[in-house]
C-alpha cells in the first residue's frame, strides 16, 4: 500500500501521565468511578491497535476510490462502512462527545484516540467526529424534545451531522450569507431556502440520515452576523416518534474535486429547491432588534473544531515524519563528510537529514504539547470541580485556540515538506506516503476560518480581552516559569533565549498597539507573523517544561533512556533554533515596511 501508517503512543503516555496532571482530570467526579491513571496505557494501546488494524487499511481506498457523486447521491468506499461501524459501536467515536454519556472518555484521552484515527485515515475522520459535535450543539441549546429526538442516534453514529455555514458568494464573510428561513404556522418550523458549499460530510451513504445545522437569516431579521439563527434541518424528515419519513428537500448539487482528503465528501447543498425544506429553530427566534442566536450557538462547536483542525494537521504530519525516519534509516547513500573513505551509510547519518528530522520531531512535539494543553483546559471547563480552575482554564483557552488552529496547521504543511525532502525524488512519487500526506494536510490551514482570520482574532481580540488582563496573565505565566529557571544548571542557555524572546514580545505589543492608532493597515500585514512567533514562544516554554520532567526521569535512572533523551534534545533544538525567530521577527515588524501595501496592483 502507498499509505503506510506508522505511529507511536509513547508521547501521549508521557503527556497524560507525566507532564500534564492527567490524574487530576481522571479523578474529577465525571470520571472517577470508571477511569484511573492505570487505565491510560490500555486505552492508548488498544485504540492504536484498532487504528492500525481497522482504520489504516481503508486509507488507500479513500484516495483511489474516494467519495463518488452520481445521480444526486454520494457514496464512499465500501471499506469505510465496516471501519466506521466498528469505531462507533466500540465506543471510539461520537459517543465520547456526549458530556453525560456512559463511559465517555475525557478529552485528553479521547483526542489521543482521535489522533490515531486521523493518522490512519484522515478522510474517514470527519465522518467519525462530526455527528458528536453537532449533537453536542443540539444538546446545549435545544429543547428537551429536540434533544431526545435527535441526539441519541447521533451520539451512537447511526445518524450523521454537519455544520452548514459557507455559501458560494460569502466565503469566510458569514455576515453576508443569503440563506433565508421563512416562518410557517408552526412557530418552531421554518421553510429554509439557500445554497451552502464546502460542507464536510454533506452527503454520503454511511448513515441512514444526516442532520444539518444550517445558519440562516429569518426573513426580516437584522443584517450581518447578528441576524443569523441556527436550524436543525434533517436530510430525511424525522417524525415525533423518531421515525424517518419523507425526503426533506435537501439536494446535493455536487462534491468538490480536491487535491487531498478525497474520501471525505465536500458537498454543495441546495436547501428548498422545491420550497419544501423544513428547518427546526434551535433556541429562540430573533428578538425585537432582529438579533438571532445562531452565531453564539455555532461557536460552541467552532472553537472546539479549531483545536481539532490543528490536531488533524499534527496527526497527518506525524505519519509523514515517522515514515521519513524509517526511510532515512534504510536508505543507503553517500559517505560521511568527516570520513570520506568510509563506506556508504544510511542517510540518517548525514547532518542535513538529521537537521530535517529533528526539525520535524521538535516542532511536532511542540504542537502536540499545546494541543493537549488545550484539551486539558476543555476537560476542566466542562467537568472541573474547582471554580478557580474552571475560570483559569476558560481564560487560557481563549488565548491558545487561534495558536493551535493556525500554527499547527501551517507547520503541519511545512513539516511534511521536510519529510518529502528526506525522501528526495521518491517523496515526489505517489508510491510513497508523504506525497499524499502533503495533499491531505493542506486543507487544515483553510478549515474553520483561514489562518489570517485566526491571527486577527489573536491580535484584534485576544490581546484586549478583559482589558488585556487575560493575555497579560498568560504571558506572566510563561515569564514566571522562565525566570524561575534562568539559573538552571543544565538549561541556563535555553532559558536565557526564552527570556530574550519574552522581552522582544513585550516590546512587540507596544509597537502593534501604536500601529492600531497610527496605521492600522500594518496590523493585518503582520498579524500572521505575530501569531507564528506567539506560538513559537509558547511552544518553547512547553517543551522546556517537558525537558525538566525528562531530565528528572533520567536522573532517576529510568530505563526508557532513548525517549527521555529525545525529549531533552527536541526541546533544546526548538529553543535554540526556532525560538530566536521571535526576536528576529519583532525587528522586522518594528521596521514597518509597507512594500506590500505600496505595490501598485499592475506591478504584481
DAGIVEN-V625019 format. One record per backbone hydrogen bond with DSSP energy under -1.0 kcal/mol. CO is the residue of the C=O (numbers start at 0). NH is the residue of the N-H. E is the energy in kcal/mol with one decimal. If there is no record, write none. Layout:
[[CO:NH:E] [CO:NH:E]]
This chain:
[[8:12:-2.0] [9:13:-2.0] [10:14:-2.6] [11:15:-2.5] [12:16:-2.5] [13:17:-2.1] [13:18:-2.1] [14:19:-2.8] [15:21:-1.4] [19:21:-2.0] [20:24:-1.1] [21:25:-2.4] [22:26:-1.5] [24:27:-1.5] [27:30:-1.6] [27:31:-2.2] [30:33:-1.6] [30:34:-1.8] [35:38:-1.8] [36:39:-1.1] [38:42:-2.2] [39:43:-2.6] [40:44:-2.7] [41:45:-2.6] [42:46:-2.4] [43:47:-1.8] [44:48:-2.1] [45:49:-2.4] [46:50:-2.4] [47:51:-2.2] [48:52:-2.7] [49:53:-3.0] [49:54:-1.2] [50:55:-2.9] [54:57:-2.3] [55:58:-1.8] [57:61:-1.7] [58:62:-1.3] [59:63:-2.9] [60:64:-2.0] [60:65:-2.4] [67:74:-2.4] [69:72:-1.7] [72:69:-2.8] [74:67:-2.8] [76:79:-1.6] [78:82:-1.7] [79:83:-3.1] [80:84:-2.3] [81:85:-2.2] [82:86:-2.6] [83:87:-2.3] [84:88:-2.7] [85:89:-1.6] [86:91:-2.4] [87:90:-1.3] [92:95:-1.6] [93:96:-2.2] [94:97:-1.3] [97:100:-1.8] [100:103:-1.5] [105:108:-1.2] [105:109:-3.4] [106:110:-2.7] [108:112:-2.0] [109:113:-2.3] [110:114:-1.9] [111:115:-1.6] [112:116:-2.0] [113:117:-2.7] [114:118:-2.4] [115:119:-2.1] [116:120:-2.3] [120:123:-1.1] [120:124:-1.1] [123:127:-1.6] [124:128:-2.3] [125:129:-2.3] [128:132:-1.5] [129:133:-2.4] [130:134:-2.6] [131:135:-1.8] [132:136:-1.4] [133:137:-2.0] [134:138:-2.6] [135:139:-1.8] [136:140:-2.0] [137:141:-2.8] [142:146:-2.7] [143:147:-2.3] [144:148:-1.8] [145:149:-2.2] [146:150:-1.6] [149:153:-1.1] [150:154:-2.9] [151:155:-1.5] [152:157:-2.1] [152:158:-1.9] [157:207:-1.2] [159:210:-3.1] [161:212:-2.3] [163:214:-2.2] [165:196:-2.2] [166:169:-1.2] [166:170:-2.0] [169:172:-2.1] [171:173:-1.9] [172:175:-1.7] [173:176:-2.0] [178:216:-2.7] [179:192:-2.5] [180:218:-2.6] [181:190:-2.8] [185:188:-1.2] [187:280:-2.8] [189:278:-2.9] [190:181:-2.7] [192:179:-2.6] [193:270:-3.2] [195:268:-2.8] [198:201:-1.9] [198:266:-2.5] [208:159:-2.5] [209:234:-2.7] [210:161:-1.8] [211:232:-3.5] [212:163:-3.4] [213:230:-2.0] [215:228:-3.1] [216:180:-2.0] [217:220:-3.0] [223:226:-1.1] [224:227:-1.6] [225:291:-2.9] [227:293:-2.2] [228:215:-2.5] [229:281:-2.7] [230:213:-2.6] [231:279:-2.8] [232:211:-2.2] [234:247:-2.4] [236:244:-3.2] [238:241:-2.2] [242:238:-2.7] [245:236:-2.6] [248:271:-2.5] [250:269:-3.1] [253:267:-2.7] [260:263:-1.4] [261:66:-2.5] [264:200:-3.1] [265:255:-2.6] [266:198:-2.4] [267:252:-2.8] [267:253:-1.0] [268:195:-2.6] [269:250:-2.8] [270:193:-2.0] [271:274:-1.3] [276:191:-2.4] [278:189:-2.8] [279:231:-3.0] [286:289:-2.1] [289:221:-2.1] [290:286:-2.1] [292:296:-2.2] [293:297:-2.8] [294:298:-2.0] [296:299:-1.2] [297:300:-1.4] [297:301:-2.2] [298:302:-1.6] [300:304:-2.6] [301:305:-2.0] [302:306:-1.4] [303:307:-2.2] [304:308:-2.1] [305:309:-1.8] [306:310:-2.2] [307:311:-2.3] [308:312:-1.8] [309:313:-1.8] [310:314:-2.2] [311:315:-2.2] [312:316:-2.4] [313:317:-2.3] [314:318:-1.6] [315:319:-1.6] [316:320:-2.5] [317:321:-2.8] [318:322:-2.1] [319:323:-2.3] [320:324:-2.5] [321:325:-2.0] [322:326:-2.6] [323:327:-2.5] [324:328:-1.6] [325:329:-1.0] [326:330:-3.0] [327:347:-1.9] [330:346:-2.5] [333:344:-2.2] [335:338:-1.1] [338:341:-2.1] [344:332:-2.6] [345:348:-2.2] [346:349:-1.9] [349:353:-2.1] [350:354:-2.1] [351:355:-2.3] [352:356:-2.5] [353:357:-2.6] [354:358:-2.3] [355:359:-1.8] [356:360:-2.7] [357:361:-2.7] [358:362:-2.0] [359:363:-2.9] [360:364:-2.1] [361:365:-2.0] [362:366:-2.5] [363:367:-2.7] [364:368:-2.2] [365:369:-2.1] [366:370:-2.4] [367:371:-2.5] [368:372:-1.6] [369:373:-1.7] [370:374:-1.9] [371:375:-2.2] [372:376:-2.2] [373:377:-2.1] [374:378:-2.1] [375:379:-1.9] [376:380:-2.7] [377:381:-2.4] [378:382:-2.7] [379:383:-2.2] [385:389:-2.3] [386:390:-2.5] [387:391:-2.5] [388:392:-2.5] [389:393:-2.2] [390:394:-1.9] [391:395:-2.2] [392:396:-2.5] [393:397:-1.2] [395:399:-2.0] [396:400:-1.6] [399:403:-2.7] [400:404:-2.4] [401:405:-2.4] [402:406:-1.6] [404:408:-1.2] [405:409:-2.5] [406:410:-2.9] [407:411:-2.1] [408:412:-1.3] [409:413:-1.9] [410:414:-3.2] [411:415:-1.6] [412:416:-1.6] [413:417:-1.4] [414:418:-1.9] [415:419:-2.6] [416:420:-1.8] [417:421:-1.7] [418:422:-1.7] [419:423:-1.2] [422:425:-1.3] [423:426:-1.4] [424:427:-1.1] [425:428:-1.5] [432:436:-2.1] [433:437:-1.9] [434:438:-1.7] [435:439:-2.8] [436:440:-2.4] [437:441:-1.1] [440:443:-1.5] [441:444:-1.1] [442:445:-2.0] [442:446:-2.3] [444:450:-1.3] [449:453:-1.7] [450:454:-2.0] [451:455:-2.3] [452:456:-1.9] [453:457:-2.1] [454:458:-2.4] [455:459:-2.6] [456:460:-1.4] [456:461:-2.7] [457:462:-2.0] [464:469:-1.2] [465:468:-2.0] [467:471:-1.9] [468:472:-2.6] [469:473:-1.8] [470:474:-2.5] [471:475:-2.6] [472:476:-2.0] [473:477:-1.4] [474:478:-2.6] [475:479:-2.8] [476:480:-1.6] [477:481:-2.6] [478:482:-2.9] [479:483:-2.0] [481:484:-1.2] [484:487:-2.0] [490:494:-2.3] [491:495:-1.8] [492:496:-1.8] [493:497:-2.0] [494:498:-2.1] [495:499:-2.2] [496:500:-2.2] [497:501:-2.3] [498:502:-2.1] [499:503:-2.3] [500:504:-2.4] [501:505:-2.3] [502:506:-1.8] [503:507:-2.1] [504:508:-1.9] [505:509:-1.2] [506:510:-1.9] [507:511:-2.8] [508:512:-2.3] [509:513:-1.5] [510:514:-1.8] [511:515:-2.1] [512:516:-1.0] [513:517:-2.7] [514:518:-2.0] [518:521:-2.0] [519:522:-1.4] [520:524:-1.1] [521:525:-1.5] [522:526:-1.3] [525:529:-2.1] [526:530:-2.4] [527:531:-2.0] [528:532:-2.3] [529:533:-2.0] [530:534:-2.3] [531:535:-2.2] [532:536:-2.2] [533:537:-2.1] [534:538:-3.5] [535:539:-2.3] [536:540:-1.8] [537:541:-2.5] [538:542:-2.4] [539:543:-1.8] [540:544:-1.8] [541:545:-2.1] [542:546:-2.3] [543:547:-1.9] [544:548:-1.5] [545:549:-2.7] [546:550:-2.8] [547:551:-1.8] [548:552:-2.0] [549:553:-2.3] [550:554:-2.6] [551:555:-1.5] [552:557:-2.4] [553:556:-1.5] [558:560:-1.9] [559:563:-1.8] [560:564:-2.6] [561:565:-2.1] [562:566:-2.0] [563:567:-2.1] [564:568:-2.5] [565:569:-2.2] [566:570:-2.1] [567:571:-2.4] [568:572:-2.5] [569:573:-2.5] [570:574:-2.5] [571:575:-2.7] [572:576:-2.3] [573:577:-2.1] [573:578:-2.0] [577:580:-1.9] [578:581:-2.5] [579:583:-1.8] [580:584:-2.6] [581:585:-2.1] [582:586:-1.8] [583:587:-1.5] [584:588:-2.7] [585:589:-2.3] [586:590:-1.2] [593:597:-2.9] [594:598:-1.8] [599:602:-1.9] [600:603:-1.3]]
